[in-house]
Amino acid sequence: MRRLYGKARLGWEAEIESQGLVYNKTALPGGESRSYWREDVFYDFTAAEVDRLAEITDQLFAACVEAGEVALRDERLLDRMRIPHDARDVVRATWEAEPPSVYGRFDLWWDGKAAPRLLEFNADTPTSLVEAAVVQWAWHLETGQGKDQWNQLDDRLVAAWARNLSRWEAHHGRRPRVHLAWTSGDTSGEDWMTVAYLADTVQRAGYEAVVLTTEELALDTGDARFYDPAGNRLDVVFKLYPWEWLVADEYGPSVIADLRRPDGTTWVEPIWKMLWSNKGLLPVLWQRYEHDPVISRHLLPAFFADDPRAGELAATGFARKPLFGREGGNVELVAPGGEVLASLGGRYGAEGWIVQQLCALPDFAGPDGPHHPVLGAWVVDGEAAGLGIRESDGLITDDLSFFVPHTIDYTRPPNTTWSA
């Protein structure tokens, strides 16, 4: 694993925008903006390193399945994870029924040398999908850098929809219409483009796709069913809207009641993803695998904040994370001795906290300063499917962090500068 400097393509900004990255310009606090996509640098991996990352991703996914079983057997764990009592029956029912679950993203620490470690699992509403599946693949093909890229995302997404929707069709006896919903409050265009791209994968899988906003999903108070603006009852809905928000909304009780119906709307991702998108997954994983010689190498000790063992992490330093946090919101990194290394504000924390052993991101420093990557290992339909890298100047990856492409087995031409 190494960070390399490349040459920007002529007209690259218009090129990536045409591929869906309409949210490339990131607004900075001072009112200026900068590119979210890094065109002039990339990370390179050997084929053996990619095989290792894929194997570990599959192992972590299997571990999460077991952790979900552990949590569902223990009401105290569900309490600590803040899984609502009135939703637990449908969480359990969907876990057993296995309705469509399409994708998720593990965020991993890795410096290319030590064992990769899980930082968290974005299991419900992960973004950075367009840049991972489409934009960096086009960059790889157009620049010819590297022999390959770990990127089966597009093909796997189409296959995942085909498999899951054909199961739905067989069970219900008719072909489903898939609605894909994003929230109009997102002004960057990221949510809209993520949903539009996924709609394209649904269509290529052979099914009808309808893109709309979450605000356009309507509840008919007469039959207590959900409909779109054209009056079509909702068969399958992909929602880019977190479950913890949805169940707390005005229509949350109606969604839960509809899930109890044998012919209710199918939601993607399913409601059982509340078990995995929750940072409480991290202490549940550690509880289950602390003494496992294989899996424990890829986990960091983690505890609920009120656990007596949480105090043990004062000696090593720790990351304090809210259960429902996203994009680094309200994360605090504390060094041994109590010094706060980094922190971010945000809307989260009232729901509770976990602490995780501090594992500061590696620094692939260059002449333009520090560069701290987080490896996003994608899972599609339960299998490792590709890699996306977010890179930050600071120790917390947030919405100002860059997206950086990657290659496999890049051969350095003469006089090329690179950092490792």
Residue, then its C-alpha position, 0 to 999 in steps of 0.5 A: m500500500r502506497r500513496l502515489y502522485g499522478k497527473a490530472r487529466l485535461g478537463w477532468e472536472a467536467e468529466i467526473e461531473s458527467q459521470g455523476l459526481v455533481y457534488n464535487k465542490t465541497a464548501l469550506p467554512g470560510g465560504e470558499s470551496r475545494s474539489y472533493w475528488r482527488e485527481d492528482v494522487f491515488y493509492d496503489f495496492t498489490a494483488a495480494e493486499v487486495d485479496r487480504l482485504a477482501e478476505i477480511t471484509d468477508q470475515l467481518f461480515a460473517a462476524c456481524v451476522e453472529a453479533g446480530e444473533v447475540a444482540l437479538r438474544d439479549e434485551r439488555l443489549l438492545d436497550r443499550m443500543r437504543i433499539p425501540h421496544d415497539a420495533r423489536d418484533v419487526v427487527r427480529a422478523t425481518w432478520e429471520a425472513e431475510p428481505p432484500s439487503v443490497y449493500g454496506r461499507f466497512d470503514l477500515w484502518w490500515d497502514g499496509k503493514a499491521a492487521p487491518r482494523l474495523l473502525e465502524f460499519n456503515a450498513d444502512t445508508p452508506t454513500s460515496l457509492v457513485e465515486a467508488a463504483v463509477v467515477q474511479w473505475a472510469w478514471h482507471l480505464e481512462t488513465g491506464q494506471g495500474k493493472d486493475q482496481w478492486n471494483q466489482l461494485d457495478d456488476r454486483l449491484v445489478a446481480a444483487w437486485a436481480r437475485n433479491l427482486s426475483r425472490w420477492e417476485a416468487h414469494h408475491g407472485r408478481r413483479p415488483r416496482v422499486h421506488l428509490a427515495w432520497t431526502s429533498g433536504d440534501t442540497s449537495g446532490e449526493d443523495w439524489m445521485t446515489v439514488a439515481y445510480l441505484a435506480d439505474t442498477v435496478q433497471r439493468a436488473g430488469y425491474e421498473a424503478v421510480v425515483l422520488t423524495t421521501e416527502e413524496l411517500a404518502l400514507d393512506t389513512g384509509d387502508a394504512r398503506f403507503y403510496d406514491p404520488a401516482g397512486n401506486r402502492l409501494d412494493v419495494v422502497f429503497k430509502l436513503y434515510p436512516w432507520e433511527w430517524l424513520v422510526a422516530d418520525e410521525y409516520g414511524p408507527s405506521v411503517i412498523a405496523d405495515l411491516r407486520r403485514p405479510d404483504g406490507t411494503t419491503w424496505v431496503e435496507p431492511i429494518w434489522k440493519m438498525l443492529w449494524s448501523n448502530k455504533g453499539l455493534l462495535p462493543v457487541l463484536w468485541q464482546r463476542y470475539e475478544h478471545d477469537p484468535v482470527i477476528s479479534r486481530h481486526l477489531l478494536p476493544a470497544f465498550f458502551a460508555d457506561d460499561p465499567r471496562a470502558g475505563e480501561l481505555a484511558a491508558t491506551g487512548f480512545a475514540r468516543k462515538p455517538l451510537f447514531g453518529r454519521e460523517g464523524g459527527n460528535v466524535e472525540l479522540v482522546a490520547p492516553g492521559g486525557e488530551v483531546l486530539a480531535s473532535l467534531g460537533g454535530r447533532y448526535g449524542a443524546e442517544g448514548w455513546i460507545v468508546q473504542q480503543l484509539c487507533a489514529l489513522p496512518d499518515f501518508a504524508g507528502p509535501d502538501g501536508p498530512h494525509h490520513p486514509v480510511l479504507g471503505a471496503w464495500v459489501v454487496d449482497g453479503e460479499a466483498a465487492g470493492l474499495g473506496i478511499r476517503e482521505s482527510d487532513g485531520l484524524i477524523t474523517d468528515d464531510l470535508s474529506f477527499f475521495v481518492p482513487h486506487t489501483i492494483d500493481y502500478t508500475r512506477p515510470p522513471n522520475t515519478t515522485w511518490s510517498a509511502 
